[in-house]
């Protein structure tokens, strides 16, 4: 894992076989008009390396990871930071901070552990949308 990758820009590590997670990535691609975020599937080399570098288990994908300028954000803190980074009304997501982090993250992890059952999963990582390939890391 290059330290340059960890220090530059913002990388979102997502579950490439999760139907819900892929919907989240498509949402971000649509609303991230500045192209701020890049994406790495946790099943890929870059995603696994980032998870490992920040103490997360790529084989137990119950966490959401954002690495921005060398700083790792996880779970609901990461989600609020990503939404806030979109600008505009999305910054209101930071209002969730009124709830204790432990409560937010417990709820998030419960949801994450049940996402395949509720939303389903793909047999393999979905391909990036046309014209967006450069935003996805191997």
C-alpha positions as CSV (number, residue, x, y, z in Angstrom):
1,X,0.0,0.0,0.0
2,X,1.6,3.2,-1.1
3,X,1.6,6.0,1.5
4,X,0.9,8.4,-1.3
5,X,-2.5,6.7,-1.8
6,X,-3.4,6.9,1.9
7,X,-2.4,10.6,2.0
8,X,-4.0,12.0,-1.2
9,X,-7.7,12.6,-1.7
10,X,-10.6,10.6,-0.3
11,X,-11.0,6.8,-0.8
12,X,-14.2,5.0,0.1
13,X,-13.8,1.3,0.7
14,X,-17.1,-0.5,0.0
15,X,-18.4,-4.1,-0.3
16,X,-18.3,-4.8,-4.0
17,X,-20.8,-7.7,-3.9
18,X,-23.4,-6.0,-1.7
19,X,-26.4,-4.7,-3.6
20,X,-27.0,-1.9,-1.0
21,X,-23.4,-0.8,-1.0
22,X,-23.3,-0.6,-4.8
23,X,-26.4,1.5,-4.7
24,X,-24.6,3.8,-2.2
25,X,-21.7,4.1,-4.6
26,X,-24.0,5.0,-7.5
27,X,-25.7,7.6,-5.3
28,X,-22.3,9.1,-4.5
29,X,-21.2,9.1,-8.1
30,X,-24.4,11.0,-9.0
31,X,-24.1,13.6,-6.3
32,X,-20.3,14.0,-6.0
33,X,-20.2,16.6,-8.8
34,X,-16.6,17.6,-7.8
35,X,-15.3,14.1,-8.2
36,X,-13.9,14.2,-4.6
37,X,-14.3,10.5,-3.9
38,X,-12.6,7.5,-5.3
39,X,-13.7,3.9,-4.6
40,X,-12.1,0.6,-3.7
41,X,-14.0,-2.6,-3.4
42,X,-13.0,-4.5,-0.2
43,X,-12.6,-7.6,-2.4
44,X,-9.8,-5.9,-4.4
45,X,-6.2,-5.4,-3.7
46,X,-6.4,-1.7,-2.7
47,X,-9.6,-2.1,-0.6
48,X,-8.1,-5.0,1.3
49,X,-4.9,-3.2,1.9
50,X,-6.6,-0.1,3.2
51,X,-8.8,-2.1,5.5
52,X,-5.8,-4.0,6.9
53,X,-3.8,-0.8,7.3
54,X,-6.5,0.6,9.5
55,X,-7.2,-2.5,11.6
56,X,-10.3,-3.7,9.9
57,X,-11.0,-7.2,8.7
58,X,-11.8,-7.5,5.0
59,X,-13.3,-10.9,5.5
60,X,-15.8,-9.5,8.0
61,X,-17.2,-6.5,6.2
62,X,-19.3,-4.9,8.9
63,X,-17.5,-1.5,8.8
64,X,-17.6,1.4,6.3
65,X,-14.2,3.0,5.8
66,X,-13.3,6.4,4.4
67,X,-9.6,7.3,4.2
68,X,-9.1,11.0,3.6
69,X,-5.7,12.6,3.6
70,X,-4.2,9.8,5.6
71,X,-7.0,9.8,8.3
72,X,-9.3,6.9,8.6
73,X,-13.0,7.3,9.4
74,X,-15.3,4.4,10.1
75,X,-19.0,3.6,10.4
76,X,-21.4,6.5,11.0
77,X,-18.6,9.0,11.4
78,X,-17.4,8.1,7.9
79,X,-20.9,8.2,6.4
80,X,-21.6,11.7,7.9
81,X,-18.2,12.9,6.6
82,X,-18.9,11.6,3.1
83,X,-22.4,13.2,3.0
84,X,-21.1,16.4,4.4
85,X,-18.3,16.4,1.7
86,X,-21.0,16.5,-1.0
87,X,-21.9,20.0,0.2
88,X,-25.2,21.7,0.2
89,X,-28.1,20.2,2.1
90,X,-26.1,16.9,2.5
91,X,-24.2,18.7,5.3
92,X,-27.2,18.3,7.5
93,X,-26.1,14.6,8.0
94,X,-23.8,15.9,10.6
95,X,-26.8,16.5,12.8
96,X,-26.7,12.8,13.6
97,X,-23.9,13.6,15.9
98,X,-26.5,14.5,18.6
99,X,-26.9,10.7,19.0
100,X,-24.1,9.0,21.0
101,X,-21.5,7.5,18.7
102,X,-21.8,4.1,20.4
103,X,-25.5,4.0,19.7
104,X,-25.1,5.1,16.1
105,X,-22.4,2.6,15.4
106,X,-24.2,-0.3,17.0
107,X,-27.2,0.3,14.9
108,X,-25.0,0.7,11.8
109,X,-23.2,-2.6,12.5
110,X,-26.4,-4.5,13.0
111,X,-27.7,-3.1,9.7
112,X,-24.4,-4.0,8.0
113,X,-24.4,-7.6,9.3
114,X,-27.9,-8.1,7.9
115,X,-27.6,-6.2,4.5
116,X,-27.2,-9.3,2.4
117,X,-30.3,-10.9,3.8
118,X,-32.4,-7.7,3.3
119,X,-30.9,-6.4,0.0
120,X,-29.1,-9.3,-1.5
121,X,-25.6,-9.8,-3.0
122,X,-24.0,-10.2,-6.4
123,X,-22.0,-13.3,-7.3
124,X,-19.0,-11.0,-8.2
125,X,-18.1,-7.3,-7.8
126,X,-20.3,-5.1,-10.1
127,X,-18.5,-3.2,-12.8
128,X,-18.2,0.6,-12.5
129,X,-20.7,2.6,-14.6
130,X,-19.5,3.7,-18.0
131,X,-17.3,6.8,-17.8
132,X,-16.5,6.4,-14.1
133,X,-13.8,3.7,-14.3
134,X,-11.0,6.2,-13.4
135,X,-12.6,6.7,-10.0
136,X,-12.3,3.1,-9.0
137,X,-9.1,1.6,-7.6
138,X,-7.9,-1.9,-8.3
